[in-house]
Amino acid sequence: MPTADAGNGTNTLLMRTVGVRDLVLGGGAVLARTRGRRAEFRRWAAAGLASDTGDLLVGIRSARLVGRSGAIKAVAVVVPWVAAGAAGLVRGSHPPDAVPRTR
């Protein structure tokens, strides 16, 4: 991120708003899961995946703004979350008995 922006609080505010968003989405998913509400859990998980995918796309398109290195870092942070979210939704779409067990 440009050095000129580092000290003005904008970056801190941005990170906090992203953090709040992730806490709300994750908290909703956890509550739905612990209450056994499978369909509600899937909606929360899908919303989280959509949000993370949006972050990924914005990161890819941000090279002009933050430079290639900054864009790569932004994408590298999000890719594991998108992959985990997609895998979780795919795995969760099978009935519990249909999910292969790993040892």
Protein Blocks (a to p, Z undefined) as FASTA:
>chain_A
ZZklmmnommmmmmmmmmmmmmmmmmmmmmmmmnopaklmmmmmmmmmmmmmmmmmmmmm
mmmmnojklmmmmmmmmmmmmmmmmmmmmmmmpcfklpccdZZ
